[in-house]
Amino acid sequence: MNMASIGILLILTVYIYVSTGNAEAAFINVECKDEKVGQYGQQTLLECVVKTLQNDVEIRVVTWKKKDQKDQRPLLLFNRGLPEPKPGYSFAEPSWNVRNMNVSLLITNTAVEHQGDYTCMVITDSGDGSSSISLKVTAKYNKPTLRSNPEKITPNADVTLTCESKGGYPKGELRWFDEHNKTKNSQTEAKQTENGLFNLSSNLTLEHGSMGSKYTCRVFNASGGKEDEEVVVLPSLQRGVLDGRKEVDSATKIAAPAFVIGSLIVGLLIVMLWYYRRRSQLARRLSTAPLMGNHRGVPTYEPDVEEGDLQEKGDNHA
């Protein structure tokens, strides 16, 4: 056999070996979902399964790692024995074994720090494969709370409304709306806490001359969806004037009848005083008539005597 024949045989041997290895590897495929959204404080499942065309495939190694983790130790490692997960991580199925092709990772208490890209690598007795999945973490913002400065709102003074919403992720936004559902300009201040969540705050300053009657503070998540709202009703300037007029009208309605009744009482007292005064004067005149002489036949009144009897006495004297 010449050198050319030996070279051709060597090339064919290498090609067959490589082809056999690639075909063997082609029987193993790790499939993971591209993206997962986890809720803060809840369990999150990163789904990955091993797909194979062969029967009786046995898994020898499973490794879960996070791309940007500082600690190089895998989040979950299985290597021909019991799984060795970090606290807070485990296989999705507690009874997982080497014949189970479900290699999904379960995060027991999702936090903001869990957000990122994950890689799952699997080695079997028939080949190996790997795949990646991205995790996004969200946290719902609490219902907004409102307070005012000054605390007691009056129609004739400026007021600043403060709206706060805490415990959300990613960074959201607070927006103000008036009674006509028109947006009021105001900036949102966002502060990130140690656990990675955001606390939102926004101030709305109102001048007493242009103060409306109702304002709404709404919290929106990072995707622009409304999560919750809170409403405050204020005493507007116009309504304060109307309320003042109503009080005046009510006072007038109460005072007018009292004035009429009082006037009637005063008038009645004046008439009674005038009557008793005239009667006293007439009594004095009649009582002094006998002393002056009754030369002209002036009748005199006596107690308990009728007017007709007095007339008859006057005629007799005449």
C-alpha positions as CSV (number, residue, x, y, z in Angstrom):
1,M,0.0,0.0,0.0
2,N,1.5,3.3,-1.0
3,M,1.6,6.5,1.0
4,A,-1.4,8.0,-0.9
5,S,-3.6,5.1,0.0
6,I,-2.6,5.3,3.7
7,G,-3.4,9.0,3.8
8,I,-6.9,8.5,2.3
9,L,-7.6,5.7,4.8
10,L,-6.6,7.9,7.7
11,I,-8.8,10.7,6.5
12,L,-11.8,8.4,6.2
13,T,-11.2,7.0,9.7
14,V,-11.1,10.5,11.2
15,Y,-14.2,11.5,9.3
16,I,-16.2,8.5,10.4
17,Y,-15.1,9.1,14.1
18,V,-16.1,12.7,14.0
19,S,-19.4,12.0,12.2
20,T,-20.2,9.3,14.7
21,G,-19.6,11.7,17.6
22,N,-21.7,14.5,16.1
23,A,-24.5,12.1,15.3
24,E,-24.4,10.9,18.9
25,A,-24.5,14.5,20.2
26,A,-27.4,15.3,17.9
27,F,-29.6,12.9,19.9
28,I,-29.4,15.3,22.9
29,N,-31.0,18.7,23.0
30,V,-31.6,20.9,26.0
31,E,-34.7,23.2,25.4
32,C,-35.4,26.2,27.7
33,K,-37.9,28.9,27.4
34,D,-36.3,32.1,26.1
35,E,-37.7,34.4,28.9
36,K,-39.4,34.1,32.3
37,V,-41.1,36.8,34.4
38,G,-41.0,36.1,38.1
39,Q,-43.0,37.9,40.9
40,Y,-41.1,39.3,43.8
41,G,-41.5,37.1,46.9
42,Q,-43.0,34.2,45.0
43,Q,-41.6,31.0,43.5
44,T,-40.2,31.2,40.0
45,L,-39.7,28.2,37.7
46,L,-37.0,28.3,35.0
47,E,-38.2,25.6,32.6
48,C,-35.7,23.4,30.8
49,V,-36.1,19.9,29.5
50,V,-33.8,17.4,27.8
51,K,-35.1,16.2,24.4
52,T,-33.6,12.9,22.9
53,L,-34.5,10.4,20.3
54,Q,-32.9,7.6,22.2
55,N,-34.4,5.4,24.9
56,D,-32.9,4.8,28.3
57,V,-30.8,7.9,28.3
58,E,-29.1,8.5,31.7
59,I,-28.2,12.0,32.9
60,R,-24.7,12.2,34.4
61,V,-24.2,15.9,35.1
62,V,-26.6,18.9,35.4
63,T,-25.2,22.4,36.0
64,W,-27.2,25.6,36.6
65,K,-25.3,28.9,36.6
66,K,-26.1,32.6,36.5
67,K,-24.2,34.7,34.0
68,D,-23.2,37.6,36.2
69,Q,-22.9,35.8,39.6
70,K,-19.8,36.6,41.6
71,D,-19.6,33.2,43.2
72,Q,-18.4,30.7,40.6
73,R,-20.1,27.9,42.5
74,P,-23.1,26.6,40.4
75,L,-26.6,27.4,41.7
76,L,-27.4,23.7,41.3
77,L,-25.0,20.9,40.5
78,F,-25.7,17.2,40.0
79,N,-22.7,15.0,39.3
80,R,-23.3,11.2,39.6
81,G,-24.8,11.6,43.0
82,L,-27.3,13.7,45.0
83,P,-28.0,17.3,43.8
84,E,-25.9,20.0,45.5
85,P,-28.0,23.2,45.2
86,K,-27.3,26.5,46.9
87,P,-30.0,27.6,49.5
88,G,-33.1,28.8,47.7
89,Y,-32.6,26.6,44.6
90,S,-33.7,23.1,43.7
91,F,-35.0,20.9,40.9
92,A,-38.6,21.6,40.0
93,E,-39.5,18.0,40.9
94,P,-38.4,16.9,44.4
95,S,-38.2,13.3,43.4
96,W,-35.9,14.0,40.4
97,N,-33.6,11.2,39.3
98,V,-31.1,10.5,36.4
99,R,-33.9,9.2,34.2
100,N,-36.0,12.4,34.6
101,M,-35.5,14.7,31.6
102,N,-37.1,17.7,33.4
103,V,-34.1,19.7,34.6
104,S,-36.0,22.9,35.4
105,L,-34.7,25.1,38.2
106,L,-37.0,26.3,41.0
107,I,-36.2,29.6,42.8
108,T,-38.1,29.4,46.1
109,N,-38.2,33.1,47.0
110,T,-37.7,35.4,44.1
111,A,-35.8,38.6,44.7
112,V,-34.6,41.5,42.6
113,E,-31.0,40.0,42.6
114,H,-32.3,36.9,40.8
115,Q,-32.9,38.9,37.6
116,G,-30.5,38.0,34.8
117,D,-29.5,35.3,32.4
118,Y,-29.2,31.6,33.3
119,T,-27.5,28.7,31.6
120,C,-28.4,25.0,32.0
121,M,-25.8,22.4,30.9
122,V,-26.6,18.7,30.7
123,I,-24.2,15.8,30.1
124,T,-25.7,12.3,29.4
125,D,-24.4,8.9,28.5
126,S,-25.4,9.7,24.9
127,G,-24.1,13.3,24.6
128,D,-24.4,16.7,26.1
129,G,-26.1,20.0,25.4
130,S,-26.9,23.4,27.0
131,S,-29.4,26.3,26.7
132,S,-30.0,29.7,28.3
133,I,-33.1,31.5,29.8
134,S,-33.6,35.1,30.8
135,L,-35.4,36.0,34.1
136,K,-37.1,39.3,34.7
137,V,-38.4,40.2,38.1
138,T,-41.4,42.4,38.8
139,A,-43.0,43.7,42.0
140,K,-46.4,45.3,42.3
141,Y,-46.5,48.8,43.8
142,N,-48.6,49.4,46.9
143,K,-51.8,51.5,46.8
144,P,-50.7,55.1,46.8
145,T,-51.1,57.2,50.0
146,L,-51.9,60.9,50.0
147,R,-51.2,63.7,52.5
148,S,-51.5,67.5,52.3
149,N,-49.5,70.4,53.6
150,P,-51.1,72.1,55.4
151,E,-53.0,69.2,56.9
152,K,-56.2,71.2,57.2
153,I,-57.1,72.4,53.7
154,T,-58.9,75.8,53.3
155,P,-60.2,77.3,50.1
156,N,-58.2,80.5,50.5
157,A,-54.7,79.0,51.0
158,D,-52.2,77.2,48.7
159,V,-51.7,73.5,49.4
160,T,-49.2,70.9,48.4
161,L,-50.3,67.3,47.9
162,T,-47.8,64.5,48.3
163,C,-48.4,61.0,46.8
164,E,-46.3,58.0,47.8
165,S,-46.3,54.4,46.6
166,K,-43.7,51.8,47.8
167,G,-42.4,48.3,47.1
168,G,-42.4,48.1,43.4
169,Y,-40.0,47.0,40.7
170,P,-38.8,48.0,38.1
171,K,-38.9,51.8,38.5
172,G,-42.5,53.1,37.9
173,E,-44.1,56.5,37.8
174,L,-46.7,58.5,39.6
175,R,-49.1,60.7,37.6
176,W,-51.7,63.3,38.8
177,F,-55.1,63.9,37.3
178,D,-57.8,66.5,38.0
179,E,-61.6,66.1,38.1
180,H,-61.6,66.4,34.3
181,N,-59.1,63.5,34.0
182,K,-56.5,65.9,32.7
183,T,-52.9,65.3,33.6
184,K,-51.2,67.7,36.0
185,N,-47.5,68.3,35.5
186,S,-45.4,66.8,38.3
187,Q,-42.1,64.9,38.6
188,T,-41.7,61.5,40.2
189,E,-38.8,60.9,42.6
190,A,-37.7,57.2,42.8
191,K,-35.5,55.8,45.6
192,Q,-34.2,52.2,45.5
193,T,-34.1,50.4,48.8
194,E,-31.6,47.8,50.0
195,N,-33.8,44.9,48.7
196,G,-33.8,46.5,45.2
197,L,-37.4,47.7,45.3
198,F,-38.4,51.3,44.5
199,N,-40.3,53.8,46.6
200,L,-42.0,56.5,44.5
201,S,-42.9,60.0,45.6
202,S,-44.5,63.0,43.8
203,N,-45.6,66.5,44.9
204,L,-48.4,68.6,43.4
205,T,-48.6,72.3,44.4
206,L,-52.0,74.0,44.0
207,E,-52.7,77.7,44.2
208,H,-55.9,78.7,46.0
209,G,-57.1,80.7,43.0
210,S,-57.0,77.7,40.6
211,M,-57.7,74.9,43.0
212,G,-60.0,72.2,41.8
213,S,-62.3,70.0,43.8
214,K,-60.8,66.5,43.2
215,Y,-57.4,65.1,42.3
216,T,-56.3,61.5,41.6
217,C,-52.8,60.0,42.0
218,R,-52.1,56.9,39.9
219,V,-49.1,54.6,40.0
220,F,-47.9,53.1,36.7
221,N,-45.4,50.2,36.4
222,A,-42.4,50.2,34.1
223,S,-44.5,48.9,31.2
224,G,-46.9,51.9,31.5
225,G,-49.8,49.8,33.0
226,K,-51.8,51.4,35.8
227,E,-51.6,49.4,39.0
228,D,-53.6,51.4,41.6
229,E,-54.8,55.0,42.5
230,E,-55.9,57.2,45.3
231,V,-58.4,60.1,45.2
232,V,-58.5,63.3,47.4
233,V,-61.5,65.7,47.4
234,L,-60.7,69.4,48.3
235,P,-62.8,72.4,49.2
236,S,-62.5,74.5,46.1
237,L,-62.5,78.3,46.3
238,Q,-65.8,78.7,44.4
239,R,-67.5,76.1,46.5
240,G,-66.3,77.9,49.7
241,V,-67.9,81.1,48.5
242,L,-71.1,79.3,47.8
243,D,-71.1,77.6,51.1
244,G,-70.6,81.0,52.7
245,R,-73.6,82.3,50.9
246,K,-75.7,79.4,52.0
247,E,-74.8,80.1,55.6
248,V,-75.8,83.7,55.1
249,D,-79.1,82.7,53.5
250,S,-79.8,80.3,56.2
251,A,-79.1,82.9,58.9
252,T,-81.3,85.4,57.0
253,K,-84.1,82.8,56.8
254,I,-83.9,82.3,60.6
255,A,-83.5,86.0,61.5
256,A,-86.4,87.3,59.4
257,P,-89.3,85.5,61.2
258,A,-87.6,86.4,64.5
259,F,-87.5,90.0,63.5
260,V,-91.2,90.1,62.5
261,I,-92.2,88.3,65.8
262,G,-90.1,90.7,67.8
263,S,-91.6,93.7,66.0
264,L,-95.1,92.5,66.7
265,I,-94.3,92.0,70.4
266,V,-92.8,95.5,70.7
267,G,-95.8,97.0,68.9
268,L,-98.3,95.2,71.2
269,L,-96.4,96.4,74.2
270,I,-96.6,100.0,72.9
271,V,-100.3,99.7,72.3
272,M,-100.9,98.3,75.8
273,L,-98.8,101.0,77.4
274,W,-100.7,103.7,75.5
275,Y,-104.0,102.1,76.5
276,Y,-103.2,102.0,80.2
277,R,-101.8,105.5,80.1
278,R,-105.0,106.9,78.5
279,R,-107.1,105.1,80.9
280,S,-105.1,106.4,83.9
281,Q,-105.4,110.0,82.5
282,L,-109.2,109.6,82.0
283,A,-109.6,108.2,85.5
284,R,-107.7,111.2,87.1
285,R,-109.8,113.7,85.2
286,L,-113.1,112.1,86.3
287,S,-111.9,111.8,89.9
288,T,-111.2,115.6,90.1
289,A,-114.5,116.7,88.6
290,P,-116.6,116.8,92.0
291,L,-113.9,119.0,93.6
292,M,-114.4,121.6,90.9
293,G,-118.1,121.7,91.3
294,N,-120.7,120.1,89.2
295,H,-122.4,123.3,87.9
296,R,-122.8,122.2,84.4
297,G,-124.1,118.8,85.1
298,V,-120.9,116.8,84.5
299,P,-121.6,113.2,85.4
300,T,-119.4,111.5,87.9
301,Y,-118.4,107.9,87.6
302,E,-118.8,105.6,90.6
303,P,-117.4,102.1,90.9
304,D,-119.4,99.3,89.5
305,V,-122.0,101.7,87.9
306,E,-123.1,101.3,84.4
307,E,-122.8,104.1,81.9
308,G,-126.6,104.4,81.5
309,D,-127.0,105.0,85.2
310,L,-124.5,107.7,85.2
311,Q,-126.4,109.4,82.4
312,E,-129.6,109.3,84.5
313,K,-127.8,110.8,87.5
314,G,-126.6,113.6,85.4
315,D,-130.1,114.5,84.2
316,N,-131.5,114.4,87.8
317,H,-128.9,116.9,88.9
318,A,-129.9,119.1,86.0
